[in-house]
Amino acid sequence: MSGGYDNMDATGDRPVVMAPRGSKRRGPRLSRADRTPLGLWFWEIDRVLLLLVSMLIAIGLVAVAAASPVAAQKLSTTAKSLDPLYFFYRQLMWVLAGVPLMLAVSMLPKPQARRGAIYGMTAFLFLLFLVPLVGAEVNGAQRWLGSGLFRLQPSEFLKPFFAVSLAWILSLRLHDQSLPVVPLSFVFTGIIALLLMGQPDLGQTVIFVATWLVLILVAGLSMRIMGLLAGAGIASLVLAYFFYPVAQQRINIWLFAEGDSFQVDRAHATLTAGGLIGTGPGAGLAKFKLPEAHTDYIFSVIGEEFGIIACIAIAILYLAIIVRVLVRLLDEEDSFLILAVTGLIAQFGGQAVINMAVNTQVFPSKGMTLPFISYGGSSMLALSIGMGLLLSLTRRNPYAARVSMTRNWNKK
């Protein structure tokens, strides 16, 4: 052979990429024949998914830079004035920590990713139990442990580990129908939901319960049982309305326009203040009347300064990530991988939908960040772990399908 295909790899299946004769070497290159851990990772990882997530993180930095002056102004005092980009610099720090973490987790082999998720779930579930005992209270909610730079929200980190661990538990049912994994998963999810409602954190409770429902549906639960669960869910909402003050307040504002609707009203007004193309970076004024502009309502800040078109583009980007992951599952046969990836992407997409729906007044107000865009250390690091697990579990040998097709063809 001529040119760059002079040698074959050890299997004789693929050529080793070499420099053409007469050319000078320009250093090592990652070829498809590279069997090092880094080489395997590079060719097995879903690079399109990684690119889409990188775009979200970049958009998030721009959005936090736009919202940072609002939060900095509200925290400034007569004795101390914060830099307008204070929260941007902090978010940049979290991104610089989160991206390497995501890449490191994505390099884990699938068995190690599953094992690590189970260990992580155990550790952060323990921390969740500690929150009502020694947790710090912020804005009337007790959701955090520690203080300052070392403050973390256990429920954020628990989410990705919960999805993978629950997928592992439910996958056991497909191997042995007699195992009571569904009742066990129900009790497990119920305990977490009770702990979260006590903080109170209605938004995270919805995410955990919704993840459980999606996973038991994918696991093949009968429609009769799903119908019973749907009825139980409606009954739970009714009970929450009458006996859980936080839920009653949110529902009254949303459905009956009763109570303080300042946050959602300001969010909607800010979102629409920029029209289709926005006022321009840094030119927004309505955002200064918006509470939590850098976290829960950053989508509205984007709407004011970059326009409704930018908001639509971000929604399409989230949809592209979800579709990309689901397409990767079309020819997957491992029940655990199907459940785990479905749970992780359901969490990711559900959180994005809830945040955008709150900003547009479709859903009642909830304390929910916009994935990879909102400011927050716990949120960024936890999402990085979750996306790292997703990238790890969707890694695929690019030659596996080709070898399988060749073998099937030879049999014919």
Secondary structure per residue as TSV (DSSP state, phi and psi in degrees):
chain	resnum	aa	ss	phi	psi
A	1	M	-	360.0	159.5
A	2	S	-	-117.4	170.2
A	3	G	T	74.1	-131.1
A	4	G	T	-93.0	14.8
A	5	Y	-	-125.6	56.6
A	6	D	-	-82.5	-32.6
A	7	N	E	-118.3	155.9
A	8	M	E	-109.8	158.3
A	9	D	-	-76.1	179.7
A	10	A	T	-61.7	-28.2
A	11	T	T	-85.4	-15.9
A	12	G	S	78.8	6.1
A	13	D	S	-90.5	-32.9
A	14	R	S	-130.9	145.3
A	15	P	E	-77.8	146.1
A	16	V	E	-84.6	129.5
A	17	V	-	-75.2	121.0
A	18	M	-	-126.8	161.6
A	19	A	-	-71.1	141.4
A	20	P	-	-58.0	153.0
A	21	R	T	-60.0	137.8
A	22	G	T	89.2	-10.6
A	23	S	-	-93.4	158.9
A	24	K	-	-90.4	141.2
A	25	R	-	-68.9	139.6
A	26	R	-	-113.7	27.1
A	27	G	S	101.1	170.1
A	28	P	-	-67.1	144.6
A	29	R	-	-125.9	147.5
A	30	L	-	-80.0	112.2
A	31	S	-	-107.8	168.3
A	32	R	T	-68.5	-14.2
A	33	A	T	-90.9	-3.4
A	34	D	-	-69.7	118.2
A	35	R	-	-104.1	11.8
A	36	T	S	-70.9	159.9
A	37	P	H	-54.0	-41.3
A	38	L	H	-67.3	-41.1
A	39	G	H	-64.4	-44.0
A	40	L	H	-61.1	-43.5
A	41	W	H	-61.6	-44.0
A	42	F	H	-62.3	-40.8
A	43	W	H	-85.7	-18.7
A	44	E	H	-93.5	-25.6
A	45	I	S	-67.9	150.6
A	46	D	-	-80.7	94.6
A	47	R	H	-70.2	-27.0
A	48	V	H	-66.5	-44.9
A	49	L	H	-62.2	-42.2
A	50	L	H	-62.2	-38.4
A	51	L	H	-65.1	-43.3
A	52	L	H	-63.2	-40.9
A	53	V	H	-67.0	-39.2
A	54	S	H	-61.5	-37.1
A	55	M	H	-63.7	-41.0
A	56	L	H	-61.5	-44.1
A	57	I	H	-63.3	-40.9
A	58	A	H	-64.0	-43.3
A	59	I	H	-61.5	-38.6
A	60	G	H	-61.3	-40.4
A	61	L	H	-64.1	-40.5
A	62	V	H	-65.3	-41.9
A	63	A	H	-66.5	-41.5
A	64	V	H	-66.4	-36.1
A	65	A	H	-61.5	-36.2
A	66	A	H	-72.2	-34.3
A	67	A	H	-91.3	-17.2
A	68	S	H	-57.2	-42.4
A	69	P	H	-58.6	-31.7
A	70	V	H	-65.5	-52.4
A	71	A	H	-65.6	-38.3
A	72	A	H	-64.9	-40.3
A	73	Q	H	-63.5	-40.0
A	74	K	H	-72.2	-27.5
A	75	L	H	-91.4	-11.2
A	76	S	-	-72.3	146.8
A	77	T	-	-123.9	174.8
A	78	T	S	-64.9	-27.6
A	79	A	S	-86.4	-27.2
A	80	K	-	-142.0	124.7
A	81	S	-	-111.5	125.6
A	82	L	-	-80.7	148.0
A	83	D	-	-60.4	135.5
A	84	P	T	-55.6	-28.5
A	85	L	T	-100.1	21.6
A	86	Y	H	-55.3	-48.4
A	87	F	H	-73.7	-26.5
A	88	F	H	-65.4	-45.3
A	89	Y	H	-62.4	-40.0
A	90	R	H	-66.8	-40.3
A	91	Q	H	-65.2	-38.4
A	92	L	H	-60.4	-38.4
A	93	M	H	-63.0	-42.6
A	94	W	H	-67.8	-35.1
A	95	V	H	-65.6	-42.6
A	96	L	H	-65.5	-24.4
A	97	A	H	-87.3	-36.3
A	98	G	H	-75.0	-39.8
A	99	V	H	-64.0	-48.0
A	100	P	H	-60.9	-35.4
A	101	L	H	-62.9	-43.9
A	102	M	H	-61.2	-45.0
A	103	L	H	-66.1	-38.0
A	104	A	H	-64.8	-44.0
A	105	V	H	-65.4	-36.9
A	106	S	H	-66.0	-18.9
A	107	M	T	-83.6	-9.5
A	108	L	S	-67.6	136.5
A	109	P	-	-62.1	155.4
A	110	K	H	-55.5	-45.3
A	111	P	H	-60.7	-39.1
A	112	Q	H	-69.8	-36.2
A	113	A	H	-62.4	-43.4
A	114	R	H	-64.0	-46.3
A	115	R	H	-63.3	-42.4
A	116	G	H	-63.3	-36.5
A	117	A	H	-65.8	-39.2
A	118	I	H	-65.7	-44.0
A	119	Y	H	-62.3	-43.3
A	120	G	H	-63.3	-40.7
A	121	M	H	-61.4	-42.4
A	122	T	H	-62.5	-45.1
A	123	A	H	-65.3	-46.9
A	124	F	H	-79.6	-22.2
A	125	L	H	-67.4	-39.3
A	126	F	H	-61.3	-43.9
A	127	L	H	-64.7	-33.1
A	128	L	H	-64.8	-35.5
A	129	F	H	-66.6	-27.6
A	130	L	H	-77.9	-21.6
A	131	V	H	-55.6	-50.6
A	132	P	H	-67.2	-13.8
A	133	L	H	-92.4	-46.7
A	134	V	H	-129.9	12.4
A	135	G	-	-70.8	154.9
A	136	A	E	-90.1	141.6
A	137	E	E	-99.7	128.4
A	138	V	E	-133.6	125.7
A	139	N	T	53.5	40.5
A	140	G	T	80.3	4.2
A	141	A	E	-123.6	137.2
A	142	Q	E	-105.0	89.4
A	143	R	E	-125.7	-6.5
A	144	W	E	-118.6	155.0
A	145	L	B	-117.3	143.0
A	146	G	S	84.3	-168.2
A	147	S	-	-152.7	160.3
A	148	G	G	60.8	-135.4
A	149	L	G	-68.1	-21.6
A	150	F	G	-100.5	22.4
A	151	R	-	-89.2	131.4
A	152	L	B	-134.4	155.7
A	153	Q	-	-108.9	103.0
A	154	P	H	-55.5	-35.3
A	155	S	H	-63.8	-32.2
A	156	E	H	-64.6	-45.1
A	157	F	H	-73.3	-28.7
A	158	L	H	-68.3	-30.0
A	159	K	H	-55.6	-56.6
A	160	P	H	-64.5	-37.9
A	161	F	H	-66.0	-36.4
A	162	F	H	-62.8	-45.0
A	163	A	H	-61.8	-45.2
A	164	V	H	-71.0	-41.4
A	165	S	H	-65.8	-41.7
A	166	L	H	-65.6	-36.4
A	167	A	H	-62.9	-40.5
A	168	W	H	-63.7	-43.0
A	169	I	H	-62.8	-46.6
A	170	L	H	-70.3	-28.7
A	171	S	H	-66.9	-23.3
A	172	L	G	-64.9	-29.0
A	173	R	G	-65.1	-31.5
A	174	L	G	-71.5	-17.9
A	175	H	T	-96.8	-27.8
A	176	D	-	-145.5	103.3
A	177	Q	T	-64.9	-18.6
A	178	S	T	-79.7	-13.9
A	179	L	S	-70.6	131.8
A	180	P	-	-82.3	54.2
A	181	V	H	-73.6	-31.5
A	182	V	H	-67.9	-49.1
A	183	P	H	-59.4	-38.0
A	184	L	H	-63.5	-43.4
A	185	S	H	-66.2	-33.4
A	186	F	H	-64.7	-46.0
A	187	V	H	-63.7	-43.4
A	188	F	H	-59.9	-47.9
A	189	T	H	-66.7	-38.6
A	190	G	H	-62.6	-39.7
A	191	I	H	-63.0	-44.6
A	192	I	H	-62.6	-42.5
A	193	A	H	-61.9	-41.3
A	194	L	H	-64.5	-41.2
A	195	L	H	-63.3	-40.3
A	196	L	H	-70.8	-39.2
A	197	M	H	-66.4	-26.1
A	198	G	T	-75.2	-13.2
A	199	Q	T	-72.6	-42.1
A	200	P	T	-90.5	149.9
A	201	D	-	-145.3	83.9
A	202	L	H	-67.7	-37.5
A	203	G	H	-61.9	-48.4
A	204	Q	H	-66.1	-34.6
A	205	T	H	-60.1	-43.8
A	206	V	H	-60.8	-41.8
A	207	I	H	-63.8	-46.2
A	208	F	H	-63.5	-46.0
A	209	V	H	-66.5	-40.9
A	210	A	H	-63.9	-39.1
A	211	T	H	-61.1	-44.3
A	212	W	H	-60.9	-44.0
A	213	L	H	-63.6	-42.3
A	214	V	H	-62.3	-41.8
A	215	L	H	-70.4	-40.3
A	216	I	H	-71.4	-27.1
A	217	L	H	-68.5	-45.4
A	218	V	H	-67.2	-31.0
A	219	A	T	-69.2	-9.6
A	220	G	T	96.0	29.3
A	221	L	-	-67.8	145.6
A	222	S	-	-65.3	152.9
A	223	M	H	-65.3	-28.3
A	224	R	H	-64.4	-45.0
A	225	I	H	-68.3	-38.0
A	226	M	H	-62.1	-37.4
A	227	G	H	-63.4	-41.6
A	228	L	H	-63.3	-40.1
A	229	L	H	-66.1	-38.4
A	230	A	H	-62.1	-42.6
A	231	G	H	-63.5	-40.4
A	232	A	H	-64.8	-35.9
A	233	G	H	-64.8	-42.2
A	234	I	H	-64.3	-42.1
A	235	A	H	-62.2	-37.8
A	236	S	H	-65.5	-38.5
A	237	L	H	-63.7	-41.0
A	238	V	H	-63.6	-45.3
A	239	L	H	-64.0	-40.4
A	240	A	H	-62.3	-37.4
A	241	Y	H	-62.3	-40.4
A	242	F	H	-87.6	-24.1
A	243	F	H	-123.2	-2.7
A	244	Y	-	-120.8	100.7
A	245	P	H	-55.2	-37.5
A	246	V	H	-62.1	-46.1
A	247	A	H	-64.7	-41.1
A	248	Q	H	-62.2	-42.1
A	249	Q	H	-62.9	-45.7
A	250	R	H	-66.0	-41.8
A	251	I	H	-68.0	-39.4
A	252	N	H	-62.2	-41.6
A	253	I	H	-65.9	-41.8
A	254	W	H	-72.0	-48.6
A	255	L	H	-91.0	-37.3
A	256	F	H	-114.0	2.5
A	257	A	-	54.2	35.8
A	258	E	-	-106.0	136.6
A	259	G	S	97.2	-168.4
A	260	D	-	-83.4	106.8
A	261	S	-	-108.3	25.0
A	262	F	H	-58.3	-45.4
A	263	Q	H	-61.7	-52.5
A	264	V	H	-68.4	-33.2
A	265	D	H	-65.7	-44.7
A	266	R	H	-66.7	-36.3
A	267	A	H	-62.6	-45.2
A	268	H	H	-66.0	-41.1
A	269	A	H	-64.4	-39.5
A	270	T	H	-68.8	-42.3
A	271	L	H	-57.7	-39.7
A	272	T	H	-93.4	-3.0
A	273	A	H	-68.7	-25.2
A	274	G	T	-93.7	-2.3
A	275	G	T	68.0	-149.6
A	276	L	T	-75.8	-37.5
A	277	I	T	-111.9	-4.0
A	278	G	-	85.1	169.5
A	279	T	S	-85.7	-15.4
A	280	G	-	108.8	154.0
A	281	P	T	-58.3	124.9
A	282	G	T	80.1	-2.5
A	283	A	-	-96.2	-2.6
A	284	G	-	-71.3	140.6
A	285	L	S	-114.5	-33.5
A	286	A	G	-63.4	-26.6
A	287	K	G	-63.5	-23.8
A	288	F	G	-72.6	-12.0
A	289	K	G	-100.8	7.3
A	290	L	-	-100.1	125.0
A	291	P	T	-75.0	147.6
A	292	E	T	51.4	46.1
A	293	A	T	-65.6	-27.8
A	294	H	T	-90.6	-6.5
A	295	T	T	-121.9	-90.4
A	296	D	T	-64.6	-31.4
A	297	Y	T	-116.5	30.3
A	298	I	H	-69.0	-26.0
A	299	F	H	-62.2	-34.9
A	300	S	H	-69.2	-36.5
A	301	V	H	-62.9	-41.6
A	302	I	H	-60.9	-41.4
A	303	G	H	-62.1	-40.2
A	304	E	H	-70.7	-45.7
A	305	E	H	-89.9	-25.2
A	306	F	H	-120.0	-5.1
A	307	G	H	93.9	162.8
A	308	I	H	-62.0	-32.5
A	309	I	H	-60.8	-40.7
A	310	A	H	-64.3	-39.3
A	311	C	H	-63.0	-41.7
A	312	I	H	-64.1	-40.8
A	313	A	H	-62.4	-39.3
A	314	I	H	-66.4	-42.2
A	315	A	H	-61.0	-39.9
A	316	I	H	-65.7	-36.1
A	317	L	H	-64.4	-42.7
A	318	Y	H	-61.8	-43.4
A	319	L	H	-62.3	-39.3
A	320	A	H	-63.0	-39.3
A	321	I	H	-63.8	-45.2
A	322	I	H	-62.3	-47.0
A	323	V	H	-63.5	-41.3
A	324	R	H	-59.0	-44.2
A	325	V	H	-66.5	-43.9
A	326	L	H	-65.9	-35.3
A	327	V	H	-63.6	-36.5
A	328	R	H	-64.5	-21.4
A	329	L	T	-88.4	-7.5
A	330	L	T	-59.0	-38.6
A	331	D	T	-110.1	21.6
A	332	E	-	-84.1	137.7
A	333	E	-	-113.6	-17.4
A	334	D	-	-73.7	118.9
A	335	S	H	-64.1	-38.4
A	336	F	H	-63.6	-45.7
A	337	L	H	-62.6	-41.1
A	338	I	H	-60.9	-46.4
A	339	L	H	-67.8	-44.7
A	340	A	H	-64.4	-46.7
A	341	V	H	-65.3	-40.3
A	342	T	H	-62.2	-43.3
A	343	G	H	-63.5	-42.9
A	344	L	H	-65.4	-43.9
A	345	I	H	-74.3	-28.6
A	346	A	H	-65.1	-41.4
A	347	Q	H	-61.2	-50.1
A	348	F	H	-60.6	-51.4
A	349	G	H	-67.6	-39.4
A	350	G	H	-62.3	-42.1
A	351	Q	H	-64.5	-40.7
A	352	A	H	-65.0	-43.6
A	353	V	H	-63.1	-44.3
A	354	I	H	-62.4	-45.9
A	355	N	H	-61.1	-47.8
A	356	M	H	-66.7	-35.2
A	357	A	H	-68.1	-35.9
A	358	V	H	-66.0	-43.4
A	359	N	H	-64.5	-27.7
A	360	T	T	-99.0	9.7
A	361	Q	T	65.3	21.3
A	362	V	S	-79.5	-37.2
A	363	F	S	-113.3	157.0
A	364	P	-	-67.6	161.7
A	365	S	-	-61.8	135.2
A	366	K	-	-144.1	149.6
A	367	G	-	-81.2	84.5
A	368	M	-	-136.7	124.0
A	369	T	-	-80.5	158.8
A	370	L	-	-90.6	117.2
A	371	P	T	-51.7	127.0
A	372	F	T	65.9	2.4
A	373	I	T	-115.3	-44.2
A	374	S	S	-66.9	153.6
A	375	Y	-	-72.0	144.8
A	376	G	-	152.8	129.6
A	377	G	H	-71.9	-50.1
A	378	S	H	-60.0	-43.0
A	379	S	H	-62.6	-46.8
A	380	M	H	-64.7	-45.4
A	381	L	H	-68.9	-40.9
A	382	A	H	-66.7	-41.9
A	383	L	H	-65.0	-35.3
A	384	S	H	-64.9	-40.2
A	385	I	H	-64.8	-45.7
A	386	G	H	-61.5	-43.9
A	387	M	H	-70.6	-33.7
A	388	G	H	-62.1	-42.1
A	389	L	H	-63.0	-41.1
A	390	L	H	-63.7	-42.6
A	391	L	H	-67.3	-36.6
A	392	S	H	-66.0	-45.5
A	393	L	H	-74.6	-18.9
A	394	T	T	-99.8	4.4
A	395	R	-	-61.5	141.4
A	396	R	-	-145.5	134.9
A	397	N	-	-66.6	118.8
A	398	P	T	-64.8	-15.1
A	399	Y	T	-99.6	-8.4
A	400	A	H	-62.8	-45.7
A	401	A	H	-66.0	-37.5
A	402	R	H	-65.6	-43.0
A	403	V	H	-64.2	-41.7
A	404	S	H	-62.6	-42.8
A	405	M	H	-65.6	-39.0
A	406	T	H	-64.4	-42.1
A	407	R	H	-64.8	-42.7
A	408	N	H	-63.6	-37.6
A	409	W	H	-68.2	-40.0
A	410	N	H	-65.5	-34.8
A	411	K	H	-63.8	-33.6
A	412	K	-	-70.7	360.0
